[in-house]
């Protein structure tokens, strides 16, 4: 288990398929929220975490005994190419300014 399953695929010397099933993650909102047309709704519709990135973040949390907030900052710093597609340019600029 600790030799490969809990590591990111690139960190496993000899990765093999397991019987772990593929999981779909869905974002669910209420009808009321959906009808608001909130900018948050647009964000939620664009947000996708690639499996390899999510696995890497989970490995980061395990290896560093990190909390979710720590992993969120790590994600924002390391995966700008992903999250900047989810939000408008003005939000990207604000987030980048806060990360400095």
C-alpha positions in Angstrom: 0.0 0.0 0.0 2.6 2.6 1.1 4.9 1.5 -1.7 2.6 2.8 -4.5 -1.1 3.2 -3.9 -0.7 6.3 -1.7 1.9 7.9 -4.0 1.4 10.0 -7.1 1.7 7.8 -10.2 5.0 9.4 -11.2 6.5 8.6 -7.8 5.7 4.9 -8.0 8.6 2.8 -9.4 6.3 0.1 -10.8 2.7 1.2 -11.1 0.1 -1.4 -11.6 -3.7 -1.3 -12.0 -5.7 -1.9 -8.8 -9.3 -2.8 -8.2 -9.9 0.7 -7.0 -12.9 1.9 -9.0 -12.9 5.2 -10.9 -14.8 7.8 -9.0 -16.8 10.6 -10.5 -17.1 13.8 -8.5 -20.0 16.0 -9.2 -20.9 19.5 -8.0 -24.5 19.8 -6.9 -26.3 23.1 -6.4 -29.8 24.0 -5.3 -32.4 25.1 -7.9 -32.5 28.5 -6.1 -28.7 28.9 -6.4 -28.8 27.8 -10.0 -31.4 30.5 -10.8 -29.4 33.3 -9.4 -26.9 33.4 -12.3 -24.2 34.0 -9.7 -20.6 34.3 -11.0 -19.9 31.4 -8.5 -22.1 29.2 -10.7 -19.9 29.9 -13.7 -16.8 29.0 -11.7 -18.4 25.8 -10.5 -19.2 24.8 -14.1 -15.6 25.3 -15.2 -13.8 23.8 -12.2 -12.2 20.4 -13.0 -9.3 18.8 -11.1 -7.4 16.4 -13.3 -6.9 13.0 -11.6 -3.1 13.2 -11.6 -3.2 16.6 -10.1 -5.7 15.6 -7.4 -3.6 12.5 -6.6 -0.5 14.7 -6.4 -2.3 17.1 -4.0 -3.4 14.2 -1.8 0.2 12.8 -1.7 1.4 16.4 -0.8 -1.0 16.5 2.1 0.1 13.1 3.3 3.8 13.7 2.9 3.6 17.1 4.6 0.9 16.4 7.1 -0.9 19.4 5.4 -4.4 20.7 6.0 -6.8 21.4 3.2 -5.9 25.1 3.4 -2.2 24.3 2.9 -3.0 22.1 -0.1 -5.2 24.9 -1.6 -2.3 27.4 -1.5 0.1 24.7 -2.9 -2.4 24.0 -5.7 -2.7 27.7 -6.5 1.1 28.1 -6.6 1.9 25.0 -8.6 -1.1 24.7 -11.0 -1.7 28.2 -12.3 -2.2 26.7 -15.7 -5.4 24.9 -14.4 -7.1 27.3 -12.0 -6.7 30.5 -14.1 -9.1 29.0 -16.6 -11.8 28.8 -14.0 -12.1 32.5 -13.1 -12.1 35.9 -14.8 -8.9 37.8 -15.4 -9.5 40.3 -12.6 -9.9 37.4 -10.1 -6.7 35.8 -11.4 -4.9 39.0 -10.7 -6.3 39.3 -7.2 -5.4 35.8 -6.3 -1.9 36.1 -7.7 -1.3 39.3 -5.7 -2.4 37.6 -2.5 -0.1 34.7 -3.1 3.0 36.9 -3.3 
